[in-house]
Every structure is written in C-alpha cells, then in structure tokens.
Amino acid sequence: MRFIHTADLHLDSPFLGLTSMPKLLWERVHSSTFTAFRKVVDEAINLKVDFVLISGDIYDRDQQSIAAIEFFIKQCERLNQAHIPVYLLYGNHDYQIVQDTGRLPMNVHVFGNRVMTTTLTLSNHDTVAISGFSYDQRWIKEDQVKKYPLKRNETWHIGMLHGATRQSQGNRYAPFAIDELIAKNYDYWALGHIHKHQILNEKPPIIYSGNPQGRHKNEAGQHGYYLVESQGNKLVPQFKPVAEIEWTSLTVNALPTNDLAEMERSLSQTIDGKLKKAPFQLVELTIANIEQLSPTIQHLLANGDVLEHLQDQNADNGKWWVYDLLLQPQDSLPSMTDLDEQYWQQAAKEVFTLANVAELTKSLAKDTDLAAKLTSLDLQQLKQATTQLLRRED
C-alpha cells in the first residue's frame, strides 16, 4: 500500500506584507499555494498511489474564492482520471456544514461533521478503514478522539484529525492526547492544523504533514507532504518537499567599507553563497556589527535605501529576494564571558518559536484578535529585544 498524507493547503492565502515585490515575483508567490498542491497531485499520479488524504484547511478562509474552488476541483478530477481516491475533511479555516460533495468528482470522499469511518479494498485485497470528521464551526473545544472507533478486522486503519494536542487551557481545535490516539490501535494518524511537519509518535506513526507551502516568515524551512508505504505489518512515512518558495533568515557581518556599491555587491555574493539550494528563497536579512560602517551607510541602511537597491538588483535572479533588512549592533548579543555566538544562535533558534511563545502567552490569548497577532509575531525582533534585556546590569 502507498498513499499520500497532506493537509493545510490554505489555497488562496493572501501573503500580506509583501507590497514592494515586483509584479511577476508577487504573482509567483501568490500562486505558490496552488503550485505546491499541483506538485502533490503530480507526484500522486506519477507514483500511482492508492489514495490521497487531506486533513483539513484546504482553503484559507471559510468563504472561498471561485478561483480556489475551481482549481481544487480540477486537481481532484486529475486524480479521478488516474483512478486515485481522495479522502478529505474540512478544518477550522474552511469549516462548513457537510451535506453533499457538490461539484467534487466521484473519487472524492468528504467526511461529515461527526466522526465517520469509510472502508476501501485495495487491488491486493487489503482492506483500509479511514476515520475522520469535518469541522462545522471555527472552534471545536471537545475532545473528538473518544468518538473514533477501535481498529477491528481491517488490514489497516487510519485516523484523520485536524486538531492540536491538549493544553492546560485554550483548547479550541479538537484537543487530543497522544496516548489516546495510540490506544485506538490504528496503523497511522494523519494530522492537520500545525504547519510544521513533525512526527509526534513513531509506533504507530502520528504525524503532522505541515502545509505544502509556507505562507509567512514564521513558516520558514521545507514544506511538503508525507509519502507513506507499507513495509510488512507497518506503515513507513517519508517527508517529500514540494514548496514553490521558502522563507529563510540570514545573518551576515557588515563589510568594513565606505563604498555602498561594494557593500551591496558583497551582500549579494554572500547570499548567493549561502543559498545554493532550490527552491526560490524569500530572505529576511540581518546585518550584524553595523558599527564598522560609516554613519552615511548606516543611515542608508536604516532608511531603507540599501534594501530597495538589493530588491531592484535581484528581482530577476531567479534564486532569492530580500523582503526585509534588519540591523544588529555588535553589542546585541549578551555580554557573557567567552560566549560562543554559534551556540547562542542555535539556542535562540530553538527557544524563539511560535509554539514556545504561544505556551508562555496562552493566558493572554483569550480573544481571537490577540491570538492572530501572536501568530504573526516578529520572532526576530523578539529575539533582539530579549538579548538586550539579558545584557542589562543587575
């Protein structure tokens, strides 16, 4: 058996905040959620998978654009022509009352608003049970896992769930505990809602596929789907990247020069050297040790002239584009004896994550407006502010 697990397509995401981007590049970025899912479908057809699972948030909003709906129907029809079934559920972003499949092709099976199980038989006569449900409202605070049946006589049983692990409070997205998923004795849990691909448990695999395309700087790194294949009596997942673009952050040391053109060339060459891989990279660039630069160049950096020049010069390079430029003084790191910057940067990377920020501030996020602000929080600025606080004398 071989299948694809994907989720959180967020078709038609607005990609706010990229107003200075050239038109052709903007069109590429704006269409990237579509392009990423098209690649998933391409690979499903090329690999001749038995079925495709989509665990919620197909669309970015509960009111979908005509373009997004038409695109999704077309991709499902491509899978239909290849005789590949699709099993999907709706999440908190595209929640809806499921009454029928509407215009979706016959190969698409939509889970209703209560937990249900469907079964298919593969060409080798293995039977596969798939259980899941669709959101009918933005928030589902009740644990739904207790409504999922135990595995019975099927060869394989797969659970689909759009939700988040249970916290001490603020459980609005079908909260669950890993232990209760394991207790169902399923062979695989295909999770959606968290946009970073991750394995919560290995036996059985309990996996967030993440979204196929990162939508902002806090969704940096690789994005894609999981290809899952049977090996004996177990299912083995393998992550496959498909993102059209990636968000990345780079820090470079200021070149000790008073020549603006030379500095800009150096920045471009440094970025080229660090970003040798595909796909196209949207870069948040931090220039460290800016005290080495003349006051004039520091001023040009601060007022956005250098960023504008970098954007103009590299709009058509096909590899990367700087969307933001930050300045980091030499003393922005904590003044600790023999502090190794490499270790500090690695520790900071692990500490300053959306998950950690959400955990620390969850008591403040009792309304949706504040929760949305926390989601789009500038982690780089938070990191810099924290390092400044660490330097203060007692």
Residue pairs with C-beta under 8 A, 6 or more apart in sequence:
1 50
1 122
1 124
1 126
1 128
1 156
1 229
1 230
1 235
2 47
2 48
2 49
2 50
2 227
2 228
2 229
2 230
3 49
3 50
3 51
3 52
3 53
3 227
3 228
4 40
4 43
4 44
4 47
4 49
4 51
4 52
4 53
4 225
4 226
4 227
4 228
5 53
5 55
5 188
5 190
5 207
5 209
5 225
5 226
5 228
5 237
6 37
6 40
6 52
6 53
6 54
6 55
6 209
6 212
6 225
6 226
7 54
7 55
7 56
7 57
7 91
7 162
7 190
7 191
7 192
7 193
7 208
7 209
7 210
7 211
8 55
8 56
8 57
8 91
8 192
8 193
8 195
8 209
8 210
8 211
8 212
9 33
9 36
9 37
9 54
9 57
9 58
9 59
9 72
9 211
9 212
9 213
10 33
10 57
10 59
10 60
10 93
10 211
10 213
10 215
11 33
11 34
11 37
11 58
11 59
11 60
11 64
11 68
11 71
11 72
12 33
12 34
12 59
12 60
12 61
12 64
12 65
12 67
12 68
13 33
13 60
13 213
13 215
14 30
14 60
15 29
15 30
15 32
15 215
15 216
17 216
18 26
18 29
18 323
20 308
20 311
20 323
21 29
21 311
21 321
21 323
22 311
22 315
25 315
25 321
28 244
28 245
28 280
29 245
29 282
31 244
32 213
32 243
32 244
32 245
33 60
33 212
33 213
33 215
34 68
34 71
35 213
35 244
36 212
36 213
36 223
36 224
36 242
36 243
36 244
37 72
37 75
37 212
37 213
38 75
39 212
39 242
39 244
40 52
40 212
40 224
40 225
40 242
41 52
41 75
41 78
41 79
43 225
43 227
43 240
43 242
44 52
44 79
44 82
44 84
45 78
45 79
45 82
45 84
47 227
48 82
48 84
49 84
49 227
50 84
50 85
50 122
50 123
50 128
51 84
51 85
51 86
51 87
51 120
51 128
52 79
52 84
52 85
52 86
52 87
53 87
53 88
53 130
53 158
53 160
53 190
54 86
54 87
54 88
54 89
54 192
55 88
55 89
55 91
55 132
55 160
55 161
55 162
55 190
55 191
55 192
55 193
55 209
56 88
56 89
56 90
56 91
56 92
56 93
56 94
56 134
56 135
56 162
56 192
56 193
57 90
57 91
57 92
57 93
57 94
57 162
57 192
57 193
57 211
58 72
58 88
58 90
58 91
58 94
59 68
59 69
59 72
59 93
59 94
60 68
60 93
60 94
61 93
61 94
62 93
62 94
62 95
62 96
62 138
64 94
69 103
73 103
73 104
73 105
76 86
76 104
76 105
76 107
76 108
77 105
79 85
79 86
79 105
79 107
80 105
80 106
80 107
80 108
83 107
84 107
85 107
85 108
85 109
85 120
86 107
86 108
86 109
87 109
87 111
87 118
87 130
87 132
87 160
88 108
88 109
88 110
88 111
89 110
89 111
89 132
89 133
89 134
89 135
89 160
89 162
89 192
90 96
90 98
90 110
90 134
90 135
90 162
91 134
91 135
91 162
91 192
91 193
92 135
92 138
92 139
92 140
92 162
92 172
92 173
92 193
95 134
95 135
95 136
95 137
95 138
96 134
96 135
96 136
97 113
97 136
98 110
98 111
98 112
98 113
98 134
98 136
101 108
101 109
101 110
104 110
109 118
110 134
111 118
111 132
111 133
111 134
111 160
112 133
112 134
113 133
113 134
113 135
113 136
114 133
114 147
115 131
115 132
115 133
115 144
115 147
115 148
116 131
116 132
116 133
117 129
117 130
117 131
117 149
118 129
118 130
119 127
119 128
119 129
119 130
119 154
120 127
120 128
120 130
121 127
121 128
122 128
126 155
126 156
127 153
127 154
127 155
127 156
128 154
128 155
128 156
128 157
128 158
129 151
129 152
129 154
129 156
129 157
129 158
130 157
130 158
130 159
130 160
131 148
131 149
131 157
131 158
131 159
131 160
131 186
132 159
132 160
132 161
133 144
133 147
135 162
135 174
139 172
139 173
140 163
140 172
140 173
140 174
141 171
141 172
141 175
142 174
143 166
143 174
143 175
143 176
143 180
144 161
144 163
144 174
144 176
145 161
145 176
145 177
145 180
145 181
145 184
146 180
148 159
148 184
149 184
150 184
150 185
151 157
151 184
151 185
151 186
151 187
156 187
156 188
156 230
156 235
157 184
157 185
157 186
157 187
158 186
158 187
158 188
158 189
158 190
159 181
159 184
159 186
159 188
159 189
159 190
160 189
160 190
160 191
160 192
161 174
161 176
161 181
161 189
161 190
161 191
161 192
162 173
162 174
162 191
162 192
162 193
163 173
163 174
163 175
163 176
163 191
163 192
163 193
164 171
164 173
164 174
164 175
164 176
164 193
164 194
165 175
165 176
165 177
165 178
165 200
166 175
166 176
166 177
167 175
167 359
167 362
168 362
169 362
169 363
170 362
170 365
170 366
173 193
178 200
178 201
178 206
181 189
181 201
181 206
182 201
182 204
182 206
186 204
187 204
187 234
187 235
188 204
188 205
188 206
188 207
188 228
188 235
188 237
189 201
189 204
189 205
189 206
189 207
190 207
190 209
191 200
191 206
191 207
191 208
191 209
192 208
192 209
193 208
194 208
194 210
195 210
195 211
195 214
195 215
195 219
195 223
196 208
196 210
196 219
196 221
197 207
197 208
197 209
197 210
197 222
197 223
197 224
197 226
197 239
198 207
198 208
198 210
199 205
199 206
199 207
199 237
200 206
200 207
200 208
203 234
204 234
204 235
205 228
205 235
205 236
205 237
207 226
207 237
209 224
209 225
209 226
210 223
210 224
211 219
211 223
212 223
212 224
212 225
212 242
212 243
213 223
213 242
213 243
213 244
213 245
214 220
214 221
214 223
214 243
214 245
214 246
214 247
216 247
216 376
217 247
217 249
217 282
217 284
217 323
217 324
217 378
218 354
218 375
218 376
218 377
218 379
219 247
220 246
220 247
220 248
220 249
221 246
221 247
221 248
222 239
222 241
222 243
222 246
223 241
223 242
223 243
223 246
224 239
224 240
224 241
224 242
224 243
225 239
225 240
225 242
226 237
226 238
226 239
226 240
227 237
227 238
227 240
228 235
228 236
228 237
228 238
229 235
229 236
229 238
230 236
243 279
244 279
244 280
245 279
245 280
245 281
245 282
246 279
246 280
246 281
246 282
247 281
247 282
247 284
248 275
248 281
248 282
248 283
248 284
249 283
249 284
249 285
249 286
249 380
250 271
250 274
250 275
250 283
250 284
250 285
250 286
251 285
251 286
251 287
251 288
251 328
251 345
252 267
252 270
252 271
252 285
252 286
252 287
252 288
253 287
253 288
253 289
254 263
254 287
254 288
254 289
254 290
254 291
254 292
254 293
255 262
255 263
255 266
255 267
255 292
256 292
256 293
257 263
257 266
257 293
258 293
258 294
258 296
258 297
260 297
260 300
260 306
263 293
263 297
263 306
264 306
264 309
264 310
264 313
267 285
267 287
267 306
267 310
268 310
268 313
268 314
271 283
271 285
271 320
271 322
272 319
272 320
275 281
275 283
275 319
275 320
280 318
280 319
280 320
280 321
281 319
281 320
281 321
282 320
282 321
282 323
283 320
283 321
283 322
283 323
284 322
284 323
284 324
284 326
284 380
285 310
285 322
285 324
285 325
285 326
286 325
286 326
286 327
286 328
286 380
287 301
287 325
287 326
287 327
287 328
288 328
288 330
288 332
289 328
289 329
289 330
290 298
290 301
290 327
290 328
290 329
290 330
291 329
291 330
293 301
297 306
298 327
300 306
301 307
301 325
301 327
302 327
304 325
306 325
307 322
307 324
307 325
310 322
310 325
311 321
311 322
314 320
314 321
314 322
315 321
326 380
326 381
326 384
328 384
331 391
332 384
332 387
332 388
333 339
333 341
333 344
333 387
334 344
334 387
334 390
334 391
335 391
348 383
348 387
352 379
352 382
352 383
352 386
353 379
354 374
354 375
354 377
354 379
357 374
357 377
357 379
357 382
358 365
358 374
361 374
364 370
365 371
365 374
